[in-house]
Amino acid sequence: MLNGNPFAAGGVLTSDGAGNVNAGLEDFNDGGSVTTAVPFTGTYAMAANGRGTLTLNTTAGTFNFVIYPSSGGVLALETDNRFVTSGTALQQQTTPFTAGSLQGTYGMNFTAAAGGGTELDSIAEFTADGVSKLTGIIDINNNGGITFGQSMVGTFTANANGRFALPLQTPLGTQNVIAYLVNGNRALFIEADGNLVAVGDIRHQ
């Protein structure tokens, strides 16, 4: 945000290909103030040169973006004066997700802002059982404090829309991650904790 607080948001949405966002759910971590599962609708328009606009209407307010479809997903830049954000939207698989959508070995990394404006980064590898559990290892750089190869365990709860609760137990304690599956090979996520604002990427190995 413009007040200097870190901000992260993630969600899932359905669009109709005709300029309407029919439904969606969004999660926010605004400087440690967490709001989850906010419903939204919206509209979008595309110009012939590939530049589009997107408006999302939520109970937390209206959010406006400039969007550019690309081979790597839809790139988005927010154009509101309350926030300075950018990100990517990826097309999900067309079939409903199940617990089996998260199965096998994955690489995971995230970048976070902790208290006092410090940065915290980590990288991990885990194996998901396709039912409800995962186990792995994690390396952490907490503002210069290094933690190597420590245990990471977690659980996950499947939703057909691909929005998975994914709480992790790491040397940092409980990290309440919300993941957004693209397919069985990739997911994006944010962390929904008051002491850490994080975003990251999960990819199948």
N, C-alpha and C positions, 0 to 999 in steps of 0.2 A: 504494500500500500504506500501511498504518498507520505504517510506519517512515519515511515521508516520501518514499520513492522513487516516481517516476512509474511507471505500469503501463498497458500496452495489450494487448488480446487481440482476435483475430478468428478466424473460422472458417466452416465450412459444415456443415450437418447435414440429416438426413432424419428426419421424424417421420411416424407412421402415422395420426394423427387419432384415436387411441384411447388416448392417454396414454403412448406410448413414443417415445423418441428412438432410432431403430434404429441409426444410425451417424453419425459426424461426425469432422472433423479440426479441430484448434484450434492456433493459433500464439500464443505469449506473448512479450512484451518486458517483463520485470520489472526496471526500473531499469537496463537495458542487458544483462541476462542473458537471452539469446534461446533459446527452445525452439520448434521448428517441427514441424508435422504430428503433433501428439499425438492419437491416436485416442480417441474417447469414445463412450459411450452414455448414456442417461438416461431419466428419467420426468417427466411433468408432469400436473397436474390443474387443471381450471378450475371456478370457482364460477359460479352463475347471474348474479351481479352483475358479471362480467367480470374478476374478480381471480383470478389463477392462481399456481401455484408450479411451479418447474422445478428439477430436480436433475440435474447432469451429473457423470458418473463417469469420471475420467481416470487415467492412470498418474501424473499430477502431484498427484492428490488429488480430493476431492469438492467441488463448487461448487454453492451454493444461491442461487436467485433468486426474487423476486416478479415476476410478469409481468402486463402489461395489454395485450391486443390492442387496436389502434386503427387508424384509417384510414391512419395513417402507418407502420404496422408494429407489431411486438410490442415494447413498451417493457419494459425489464428493469432491476431493481435488485438487486445482490448483497446477500445477508443473512448473509454469513460475517464473523466478526470479524477475519479476516486481511487483507481487502481492502475498499476503498471504491470501488466501480465501478458504472457504469450504462451503458446502451447501447440499441441498437435492432437487432432482427432483421427482415429483409425477405424476403418470399417470392420465390424465384427462379423463372425461367421453367421450364416443365415439360420442354422438350427439352434434350438435351445441348449444352454449350457447345463452340465451336470457335474457332480463331484469328479467324475472320470475325466472331465476336461482339464483338470490339473493333476497330471500324472507323469512321473518320470523325473529326470534330473534337469535342474534349471540353474542358470546364473542370474544373479540379482545385484543391482547396485542402487544406491540412493545418495542424494545430496540433501543436507539439512541445515537449517539455521537453528541454533540453540539459544539459550538465554544470554543476554548481553551482547548479541550480535555476533557470536562466535559461530564458526562453521564446523560441521561434523559430516564426514563422508564415510561410507562403508561399501564393501563388496562382499558377496556371499555366494555360496553354492548350496543347494538343498535338493533333496529327493522327496517328492510328494507321492503319497500312496494311492491317489485317486479315490479316496474315501473321505478322510477328514484330517489327516496328520501329515506333517513334514518334519524332516530332520536334516541338519546341515552344519556348516561351519561359516564363520563370519570374521572378517578383518575390519578394524575400525580405526580411523584417524579422527580423534576428537580434539580438534584445535591444536594438533601437534602431539597429543597423547596417543600412542600407538598400542593397539591390542591385536595380537596375531592369532589366527586359527582357533577361535573359541567356539564352543558349542552354540548352536541355534536350533531351537525346536519351535513348533507352532501347530496351530490347528486352522482349519478353514471350513466355511459353511457355504454351500453352493446355492446360487440363485440362477434361475433360467435366463435372466437378462445379462449374466456375466459379471454382476457386481458381487464380489466375494469379500466377506469379513475374513481377515487373515492375521489374527493376533500372534505375535512372535515373542519368544522369550530369548533375550540376548544378554550380553554383559551390561547393556544399558537398562535392563529391566524389561517390563512389558511394553512392547511397541504395538500399538493398535493400528495396524495397517488395513486400509481398504483397497482392494485390488479390482481392476476393471479388465476382464479378459477380452482379448481380441479374438483369440482362438486357442487351441491347445498348445501353441508354440510361443505365445507372447501375451504379456499383460503389462499395463501401466498401474501405478499406485500412488496414493498419498498416505501420510501418517496423520491419524486423528488423535493427537495427544496435545495437552496444554503446554508441555515443556519442550516440544520439538516440532518444527514445521518442515516436513520432508516430502520429496517427490522422487520417483524412481521408475525403473524398468526391469522387467523379468523376461528372460528368454530361455527357451528350451535348448539344451545342449545336444 
